[in-house]
Amino acid sequence: MKTRYAIFFWVATAVALCQIVSVACASPPKLEWRALDATPNDQSCKAVLFEQPHAIAIDRVGNIYIANEKGVNALQRISTDGAIKTLLDRQAANIKGRGYVKLSLAVDQMGDLIIGVGGRGTIERLGKDGALTILAGHSGKKAIVDGPADKAQFRSIAAVASGPHREIAVADFRTIRQLTIDGRVVTIAGNQRPKSDYLDGQGTRATFGSPNAIVFDDAGALYVADGGPREDEGRANPFGLIRRVDSNGLVTTLAGDLDASGGHLDGRGVGALLLIPLGITIDSSGVLFFTESGVDKSAIRKMDAEGNVTSLDYHLTMYDEPSDRDGADPIFGELAGIAVGHDRELYVVDSGANKLHQIDSTGFVKTLCAPAASSL
């Protein structure tokens, strides 16, 4: 009897504690949206005014940040409750006329948003208090100049990534650079050769074609989605590689054939063929996911720890019911940024169709937000 009373006492105590500190006991909220076409009265989704969305980042809570290439809504946040807020308005006094285009996004270890502003040549931080701070670079000055953050310059920022120790990596023209925690910008890989090339090697002896996206793993290694049109017999073909830059600056090719002229073929490591990879992310188990684009084709692919590259077979979810469309059907426009959410599902921005997609582990695609006039 005493044992039964003891169990009851401890259960009751635990319940009371959870009621007192409900924040600590509650599960993190999960984003539960339906396709806009299925819920025409969903005002929160209608508030998202995508105009060529390109970059996406997700914080640890599950808030989604999306950067648009056009329109007044340079940067929008979609909270876990579906609320929409424009964080950077190109018509605002502190933004207007200051080159807030070609944005790239990352969330650092403190939950602040790191923004690469390609149109300005700056790396900036948007704090949780809304304060916008230039971390490195000079507005309007375009060159590759290393040195102290307030003296350094960037030429053509394409992507940013935040590392496990708050270091910031920058894909800049044909180089990979880093803003260190002590406030210096250094080039860790690649160089400014006038002709794009794809050579593995140490540091600045390695070459890149066009680093379009980057992501850190937990150990501090950097993965690069590298590629662009490649000339072959007088014709430009979409070509891409997945590359790795270790903490010492050694560049190696993980996927894609250095000697090929592009293509779309699943395989292991350099036996795979890639189109132009535009976005890249990594999940908690070390699996890479990347978007790629070519002539009349946009796809999502993944690479496991053994280097096997496979294409996602995806199915469209319409009105919360799966349709009979599969990966062979061009349901996407031009996929760009991709991120793994706190719910371990993929979130992808479709720049060509002005949409945000959610893809679950079984490959089903749910269009979360889309233009009001769109028809799935």
Secondary structure, DSSP 8 states (H G I E B T S, - for coil): -HHHHHHHHHHHHHHHHHHHTHHHHS---------GGG-TT-HHHHT---SSEEEEEE-SS--EEEEESSSSEEEEEE-TTS-EEEEEETTSTTTTTS---SEEEEE-TTS-EEEEETTTTEEEEE-TTS-EEEEEE-TT-BS-B-EETTT-BBS-EEEEEE-TTS-EEEEETTEEEEE-TTSEEEEEEE---SS---B-EEGGGSB-S-EEEEEE-TTS-EEEEEEEEEEETTEEEEEEEEEEE-TT-EEEEEES-TTS----B-EEGGGSBB-EEEEEEE-TTS-EEEEEEETTEEEEEEE-TT-EEEE---EEEETTEE-S--TTS---S-EEEEEE-TTS-EEEEETTTTEEEEE-TT-EEEEEE--TT---
